[in-house]
Amino acid sequence: MLSAMAVQIDLRALPRCKDMTLRADYIFSGTDKTAEISLSQLYVSDGWYGRAHNPDTLILKGNGQISMRDEKDGQVLYKMSFSTLFQEWQATEEAVSVRRSFENVFLLPMPQERAVVRVELYGFKGDTTTVFEHLVDPSDILIRHGAISDAPVRMLLESGSPKECIDIAIVAEGYTAEELDIFWEDARTAMDEILSYEPFASKKDRFNFIAVAPVSKESGVSIPNEGLWIETALGAHFSTFYSDRYLTTLNLRKLHDTLSGLPYEHIIILANTSHYGGGGIYNSYTLTTTHNEYFKPVVVHEFGHSFAGLGDEYYYDDQYVELYYSGTEPWEQNITTLADFPSKWESMLPERTAKVADDADLWKKIAEGADPASFIGVYEGGGYQSKGVYRPYPDCRMKTNVAPVFCPVCQDAIRRLIDFY
């Protein structure tokens, strides 16, 4: 449990906000070249369980940001960065000829006085593509009070009060009423696996985990390329953007309805299927399958995306457009285009990087006592591109399913983020 002093700092951190959560639902829509943001609905619920330390600053830029400032004097009350499926979709071939919309939900502390909320989206070169602002008046009678979720809940790990710890909700998808006992076991497996990796293992006392079990009418999840569509609690499906292993849900409002009234900041969704796949979206959610042989490494990998904002370190060069450009430094801390390498892991480079023949040779040398830091380098290939994007390590949990750990650079990035929270 965190110290009493940490609690006192938390209580002072948001002096102009109530101990309540403002849930803001938006619609993001557009094409490959256009983007619009619309406000859908505002909800309020008791208790603020999000970040209280550093509420007005950011450690990562993200692909977008939401901020709230006092209307009278402009003081920033809260900031959060994020990524979205909508922005990923803008890089697909479909976006050239089709206009689509996506749900997005963000949690903010409820202001005591009128405040202005600003939502910004960024393009692949870091430029601002869209800005949307709206007023939040705490006395607005049309701000709805969120209904308390009736889904079964179990506490998996309680390290302290929700105001002291980082709160993770693990949510069931595709589990029928008869399969909930399986879900409780799967949820604990996911938590235990994440907490077995550094730096989560050594900072376990910074986290609370709860398992939330909305009941699905049918077992499993939809697999469109097999013609399988079934009715589940969150409507998750494979073949997102026609990529067969990309598993997501577009129903973010339903997801947050399921968690309404519960203490949560980050979300892991477990899909009851043996089909391989998953997805992780920074400050949105992780979604992965539980009965596949790669369940454990994949849930950790995807949590690296959704919690820590880490980029993929693998590459295959068959995406429709490049996501990373030579003149733009990625905001993800574990990949670089060398446009601003000093802001990444340059300071962690050893005087001479140790050489390895392949990934198996790397892990063998480390098992025999070699210093893991000696292998930090600048290896070309990452961010789905074999050229022009570089990763810090030969192999890592963010690269392959066989890597047993996060590399030292990813560990450092996660550790800094936990300390920031």
DRENROSE-40031 format. One line per 10 residues: number of its first residue (from 1); their letters; for each residue y negated, x, z negated of C-alpha. Coordinates in steps of 0.02 Angstrom, whole numbers. Example, Ala and Ser with C-alpha at 12.3 -4.5 7.8 and 13.67 -1.06 7.14 Angstrom:
// DRENROSE-40031
1 = AS = 225,615,-390 ~ 53,684,-357
This chain:
// DRENROSE-40031
1 = MLSAMAVQID = 0,0,0 ~ -176,62,38 ~ -287,117,-104 ~ -409,4,-196 ~ -553,101,-119 ~ -489,56,55 ~ -490,-128,6 ~ -670,-115,-55 ~ -722,-37,110 ~ -636,-179,203
11 = LRALPRCKDM = -731,-310,104 ~ -898,-229,149 ~ -857,-194,330 ~ -902,-365,402 ~ -1051,-421,296 ~ -1116,-546,424 ~ -948,-628,456 ~ -846,-757,363 ~ -667,-733,306 ~ -612,-836,455
21 = TLRADYIFSG = -544,-806,630 ~ -631,-867,787 ~ -508,-887,929 ~ -591,-884,1100 ~ -492,-947,1251 ~ -550,-894,1424 ~ -498,-914,1605 ~ -512,-757,1713 ~ -505,-795,1899 ~ -541,-717,2067
31 = TDKTAEISLS = -469,-611,2207 ~ -445,-425,2237 ~ -634,-405,2253 ~ -705,-544,2144 ~ -690,-593,1962 ~ -758,-737,1861 ~ -743,-775,1675 ~ -753,-951,1603 ~ -748,-1009,1423 ~ -610,-1135,1393
41 = QLYVSDGWYG = -608,-1175,1206 ~ -654,-1107,1035 ~ -547,-1126,879 ~ -574,-1075,698 ~ -445,-1043,561 ~ -450,-976,383 ~ -432,-790,353 ~ -481,-638,457 ~ -333,-521,485 ~ -402,-410,621
51 = RAHNPDTLIL = -489,-242,611 ~ -613,-222,469 ~ -635,-33,479 ~ -751,26,619 ~ -783,-154,675 ~ -930,-109,788 ~ -854,42,876 ~ -708,77,993 ~ -583,218,1004 ~ -521,168,1179
61 = KGNGQISMRD = -619,95,1324 ~ -481,-14,1395 ~ -494,-112,1557 ~ -612,-233,1473 ~ -709,-261,1312 ~ -763,-408,1207 ~ -906,-390,1084 ~ -1004,-502,967 ~ -1184,-471,913 ~ -1306,-563,801
71 = EKDGQVLYKM = -1420,-673,905 ~ -1576,-633,804 ~ -1576,-443,791 ~ -1439,-392,912 ~ -1333,-300,783 ~ -1157,-278,846 ~ -1036,-366,728 ~ -872,-330,815 ~ -797,-247,969 ~ -623,-245,1043
81 = SFSTLFQEWQ = -555,-169,1204 ~ -409,-240,1304 ~ -315,-250,1468 ~ -260,-406,1561 ~ -130,-467,1684 ~ -272,-532,1791 ~ -337,-355,1820 ~ -162,-293,1861 ~ -143,-436,1984 ~ -305,-385,2072
91 = ATEEAVSVRR = -213,-229,2132 ~ -75,-330,2217 ~ -63,-377,2399 ~ -65,-561,2354 ~ -241,-544,2282 ~ -309,-504,2455 ~ -275,-679,2519 ~ -255,-789,2364 ~ -372,-839,2223 ~ -285,-856,2054
101 = SFENVFLLPM = -329,-889,1873 ~ -257,-819,1711 ~ -270,-870,1529 ~ -339,-745,1405 ~ -359,-764,1217 ~ -457,-653,1098 ~ -475,-656,909 ~ -645,-621,830 ~ -713,-631,653 ~ -813,-792,629
111 = PQERAVVRVE = -1000,-750,618 ~ -1104,-822,477 ~ -1251,-852,594 ~ -1270,-885,780 ~ -1199,-743,883 ~ -1182,-692,1065 ~ -1010,-649,1131 ~ -1002,-535,1283 ~ -848,-507,1391 ~ -843,-362,1515
121 = LYGFKGDTTT = -712,-317,1644 ~ -696,-145,1725 ~ -631,-93,1894 ~ -507,45,1933 ~ -649,171,1948 ~ -719,124,1778 ~ -864,22,1847 ~ -913,-145,1770 ~ -856,-285,1885 ~ -897,-440,1784
131 = VFEHLVDPSD = -1001,-485,1631 ~ -1000,-653,1543 ~ -1099,-702,1388 ~ -1100,-859,1283 ~ -1169,-916,1116 ~ -1063,-952,963 ~ -1145,-1068,836 ~ -1042,-1081,675 ~ -1111,-1257,649 ~ -1049,-1316,820
141 = ILIRHGAISD = -947,-1474,787 ~ -844,-1445,944 ~ -764,-1286,879 ~ -591,-1349,838 ~ -494,-1309,682 ~ -331,-1231,737 ~ -174,-1323,685 ~ -56,-1226,572 ~ 98,-1170,667 ~ 259,-1258,618
151 = APVRMLLESG = 373,-1121,686 ~ 494,-1044,560 ~ 428,-880,489 ~ 509,-735,396 ~ 425,-583,320 ~ 511,-426,383 ~ 401,-293,302 ~ 261,-319,175 ~ 170,-157,140 ~ 15,-241,70
161 = SPKECIDIAI = -99,-390,95 ~ -142,-439,275 ~ -320,-377,244 ~ -255,-204,198 ~ -125,-178,335 ~ -102,-189,523 ~ -12,-355,550 ~ 123,-366,685 ~ 202,-533,735 ~ 372,-530,822
171 = VAEGYTAEEL = 396,-694,918 ~ 555,-775,985 ~ 568,-824,1167 ~ 721,-912,1239 ~ 811,-936,1074 ~ 878,-1111,1041 ~ 890,-1186,867 ~ 1071,-1129,858 ~ 1021,-950,900 ~ 885,-918,770
181 = DIFWEDARTA = 1000,-814,661 ~ 1021,-699,811 ~ 832,-689,829 ~ 804,-638,648 ~ 925,-494,674 ~ 846,-445,840 ~ 672,-448,762 ~ 726,-332,623 ~ 808,-217,750 ~ 646,-207,850
191 = MDEILSYEPF = 543,-169,694 ~ 665,-39,629 ~ 669,49,798 ~ 479,58,811 ~ 465,123,633 ~ 596,258,669 ~ 475,345,788 ~ 334,459,734 ~ 198,431,691 ~ 248,252,646
201 = ASKKDRFNFI = 383,318,528 ~ 264,418,420 ~ 132,280,422 ~ 252,137,388 ~ 150,83,237 ~ 4,39,351 ~ 101,-105,431 ~ 159,-281,394 ~ 287,-366,508 ~ 325,-552,518
211 = AVAPVSKESG = 452,-639,629 ~ 401,-807,705 ~ 533,-917,787 ~ 472,-1056,903 ~ 626,-1149,962 ~ 667,-1154,1148 ~ 756,-1301,1230 ~ 861,-1184,1336 ~ 933,-1012,1302 ~ 872,-860,1397
221 = VSIPNEGLWI = 720,-839,1510 ~ 680,-880,1691 ~ 739,-759,1826 ~ 654,-814,1988 ~ 744,-693,2105 ~ 907,-776,2052 ~ 833,-951,2070 ~ 843,-977,1881 ~ 702,-1075,1799 ~ 730,-1136,1622
231 = ETALGAHFST = 625,-1219,1486 ~ 578,-1099,1347 ~ 448,-1093,1208 ~ 329,-976,1300 ~ 380,-997,1482 ~ 413,-811,1509 ~ 488,-754,1673 ~ 539,-600,1769 ~ 472,-556,1943 ~ 291,-549,1886
241 = FYSDRYLTTL = 192,-500,2041 ~ 361,-503,2132 ~ 423,-352,2032 ~ 597,-405,1976 ~ 599,-312,1810 ~ 421,-356,1758 ~ 439,-487,1621 ~ 282,-578,1559 ~ 216,-744,1502 ~ 58,-820,1575
251 = NLRKLHDTLS = 47,-947,1434 ~ -64,-854,1313 ~ -138,-1011,1236 ~ 36,-1075,1194 ~ 79,-903,1122 ~ -71,-906,1006 ~ -39,-1088,960 ~ 131,-1029,899 ~ 45,-903,785 ~ -99,-1012,727
261 = GLPYEHIIIL = -137,-993,543 ~ -27,-839,522 ~ -87,-662,488 ~ -69,-563,651 ~ -163,-436,756 ~ -29,-373,877 ~ 114,-468,958 ~ 290,-421,1010 ~ 388,-555,1106 ~ 577,-540,1111
271 = ANTSHYGGGG = 666,-624,1256 ~ 845,-683,1227 ~ 928,-611,1382 ~ 1030,-460,1437 ~ 930,-447,1599 ~ 835,-281,1604 ~ 646,-281,1599 ~ 488,-300,1498 ~ 301,-276,1494 ~ 163,-217,1379
281 = IYNSYTLTTT = -22,-258,1395 ~ -150,-168,1287 ~ -210,-277,1143 ~ -121,-428,1217 ~ 68,-421,1190 ~ 233,-330,1213 ~ 376,-427,1293 ~ 552,-358,1309 ~ 733,-415,1317 ~ 849,-400,1168
291 = HNEYFKPVVV = 1026,-398,1233 ~ 1012,-261,1361 ~ 1078,-86,1326 ~ 900,-18,1335 ~ 825,-144,1213 ~ 779,-14,1082 ~ 693,117,1192 ~ 606,-16,1297 ~ 530,-110,1149 ~ 459,54,1085
301 = HEFGHSFAGL = 393,102,1258 ~ 310,-67,1284 ~ 235,-63,1110 ~ 160,104,1159 ~ 65,7,1292 ~ 13,-147,1194 ~ -27,-66,1028 ~ -84,109,1073 ~ -148,88,1251 ~ -36,227,1317
311 = GDEYYYDDQY = -11,240,1504 ~ 154,250,1598 ~ 205,429,1633 ~ 331,389,1770 ~ 290,376,1955 ~ 361,304,2114 ~ 215,285,2235 ~ 261,113,2304 ~ 118,11,2227 ~ 2,-80,2346
321 = VELYYSGTEP = -154,18,2296 ~ -186,169,2185 ~ -234,128,2006 ~ -307,300,1966 ~ -435,394,2070 ~ -476,580,2071 ~ -658,561,2017 ~ -621,442,1874 ~ -541,494,1709 ~ -416,363,1646
331 = WEQNITTLAD = -455,290,1476 ~ -270,304,1427 ~ -252,459,1317 ~ -87,523,1389 ~ -131,536,1573 ~ -272,626,1664 ~ -342,651,1837 ~ -428,809,1771 ~ -597,727,1801 ~ -633,749,1615
341 = FPSKWESMLP = -485,845,1547 ~ -578,912,1393 ~ -580,733,1327 ~ -390,729,1333 ~ -262,854,1267 ~ -344,1015,1327 ~ -369,1072,1146 ~ -182,1050,1113 ~ -124,1165,1254 ~ -25,1316,1192
351 = ERTAKVADDA = -75,1491,1250 ~ 78,1490,1361 ~ 175,1331,1403 ~ 363,1349,1382 ~ 466,1318,1538 ~ 611,1196,1556 ~ 731,1168,1699 ~ 742,980,1673 ~ 729,846,1538 ~ 901,884,1467
361 = DLWKKIAEGA = 852,1068,1450 ~ 693,1016,1358 ~ 783,915,1225 ~ 918,1048,1208 ~ 788,1183,1172 ~ 699,1073,1046 ~ 865,1032,961 ~ 897,1219,948 ~ 732,1244,856 ~ 601,1271,991
371 = DPASFIGVYE = 425,1214,942 ~ 392,1046,1029 ~ 207,1090,1046 ~ 252,1241,1154 ~ 300,1125,1298 ~ 131,1035,1307 ~ 58,1064,1479 ~ -15,979,1632 ~ 127,906,1734 ~ 89,818,1897
381 = GGGYQSKGVY = 157,641,1911 ~ 110,491,1806 ~ 23,324,1812 ~ 145,272,1952 ~ 77,411,2064 ~ 167,574,2105 ~ 5,660,2156 ~ -165,671,2073 ~ -115,604,1902 ~ -49,718,1766
391 = RPYPDCRMKT = 50,692,1604 ~ 58,807,1452 ~ 246,832,1433 ~ 401,851,1540 ~ 479,695,1462 ~ 423,564,1335 ~ 459,389,1275 ~ 319,336,1395 ~ 415,414,1541 ~ 602,379,1523
401 = NVAPVFCPVC = 724,278,1420 ~ 822,433,1370 ~ 677,526,1289 ~ 711,519,1101 ~ 529,531,1044 ~ 348,509,1091 ~ 283,679,1148 ~ 160,771,1034 ~ 9,710,1134 ~ 63,528,1124
411 = QDAIRRLIDF = 101,548,940 ~ -73,617,911 ~ -152,472,1008 ~ -53,342,908 ~ -94,427,743 ~ -280,428,780 ~ -274,244,826 ~ -183,195,666 ~ -311,293,564 ~ -451,208,662
421 = Y = -382,37,615
